[in-house]
């Protein structure tokens, strides 16, 4: 191309890049600063990717403006998951998925196809098989896998995560043979490793390369955008994950916003020279906090309870840290200027974390936005302590729908008064942030929105909702996934709703979720996801949205 034409092309490119964008004909829905539903019809977006004006029916006559006709479809601010694990979401999605296999032959067939499609995978990792769904119900063996892939290690987990089968190359790589003895609490049978024996192989799986980290992060971004998530709090960001996110930022392939929380004090010291980061790459990456753990999970009876488990009276679960230890770690983070996000599931763990935050509030002032992650089972007497200590409840509505029967078994009917107590928390004026804990649960926020307003799962169970007095309103649910999640990440001046000066992060969906019943809300399909005024993802015609799992 001659020089003059090149110059003209560059001029055209820059002039179109500098035009404003007007989104019109929208059925816009968001939550205003008072918590009320605000309807809007359009958004004027500046060339900097930020909102210039939100329209409420008025027509703008603008020149040099790109017009995007929303066609009357529903437009929402980009949804924010306040508690996810971003890179693990990508790794999970990139693994061989064996859920639903109906025979060993089908497992072998999927393994063969995956191996062919991933010639550079050093190890082939997969999960999801369940021999109970197979006609002969026989566990797979290493020989079954060797018949398909023998040139590199293969490690395939059972659906419940309590067993996995290794091929010969995996056992060889780990230095084991068919006659190797299992450790206490484990079992090995023809290449099948059960419970404690699984670590024999898992400890030998090489940690991901930088290229593998990049691929997982790219996959996670696609899944987020396909589910309408334009931002997420990343709970437990590792130094390697942080490096991959920065590579994406530098390469211009960071298409979502990541609010990072380092995993533990050691990780905190390694990432970014031991201090919170600036908001990087146009507010797309920030390390502002540290994630700590006060206890385990309810399903494995690791949640730390004030009274013994109903279904195992000799245990109260696991206390991870003494009062002195948790205070020391929290102090190390808070004095370094980090926000704290502490995992607490059981009522004893929640009481310990509240006490810790009450003490920290006196030395560090109130607007530190101390976060409790999950806040799943609380003693009703402790919930009124949140607000005065400046604590945010970061909760996951789909944990409630997944866990309810297990929670009843673990706690008994009389100890559920502070279980997944969203409405009680809300009525006490405690800021709420909603999320999913992906990939533990699906990253799709719409079943979460539906659970928040119904206390029912995707099938409408149980009828009338589980402890239905803890339902929140639609506005409160939407706020939890938008403004509330932004506030919980010190990002409320940047994202969480559409108003002048904030980023034009929004999504277009296939239905008016403010008018739909909960089961219909749960089935919402995302059509387009926009970040900073640019379309970052679009649903392919007649294709289902990509889901995390
Ligand atoms: Zn989590």
Boltz pocket constraint, residues with backbone or C-beta under 6 A from the ligand:
constraints:
  - pocket:
      binder: B
      contacts: [[A, 83], [A, 84], [A, 85], [A, 235], [A, 437], [A, 438]]
      max_distance: 6.0
